[in-house]
Amino acid sequence: MKIKKDFILRKVADSYVVVPVGKMTLDFNGIINLNETGAFLFGLLQNGAEREDLIEKLLAEYEVDRARAESDVDVFLGKVRDADVLE
């Protein structure tokens, strides 16, 4: 899985936002707000990552158990799919 090239992640003050660029600004209204964990996962998806990769990286970066990591990744993937930012 990979994030479409027309979306970029930016840190604004203490928040992370995803904004469309280029032609996507015509089709996508608004921005996506992310917390630190969401920004971490989004960054991994920008380079291409599968579900299991995201889970393993989350386990390595944060102190969470596997069940929580799997649940968080699944929720996150559902949201990025709903927002149509994945290729």
N, C-alpha and C positions, 0 to 999 in steps of 0.2 A: 504494500500500500504506500501511496505517496500523496502528499499535498499538491494540489494544482499549483503551477508556477505563478499564477495570478493572485496569490495570497501571500502576504508577508506578516511576520510576527514582529511587533515592536513593544518595547517597554516604555510606558508613559508614567512618570512618577513612580508609584508603587504598584502599578497595574500592568498587565500584559494585554495587548489587543491584537487582533488579527484584522487586517484591512485588505480590501481588494485593490488591485492595481491594474493598469492597462484597460483592456476591453471589459474586464470583469466589473469595473466600476459602474457600467451601464446595466448589468444584469443582477448585481448583488447590492441590496440596499442595507446600509448599516455597517456595524463592526461586531466582532465577537470578542467578548471579554473572557480572559482566562486567569485562573489562579496560577501559582508557581508550578504546581504539579502539571496542570494542563499545558502550560508553556513548555515544560520539559518534554512532555509527550509529543506536542506539536512539533518541536524542534527535531525530534527523532523521526517523525513522519516526513519532514521536509527532505530528509536524506533517503527516505524509503526504509520502511520497517514493517515487519509482520507482527501480528498480535503477540506471539510468544516472545519476540525480541523486546517489545514494549514492556511486557511483564517482567522479564529478566532484568532489564535496565532499571525499572522502577524498584525492584527488590534490592538491587545493588546501590541505588541512590538514597532510598528512604527506608526507614525502619518500619516496615509493614509486613504482615504475614502474606503468604501466597494467595489465600482466599480473598483478602482485601485488595491485593494488587490486581488479581484477575477481575474482580468486580469493578474496580475503578477504571481499568483499561476498557472493559466492555461498555461502561457508561460513556466514557469519553469517545470511543469509536462510534457509538450510536449517535452522539451529538454532532460529530464532524461529518458523518454520513448524512444526517438530516440537514445540515447546513450546506451540503453539496460542495465541500471543499476538497474531497479526495478525487484523484484521477480514476 
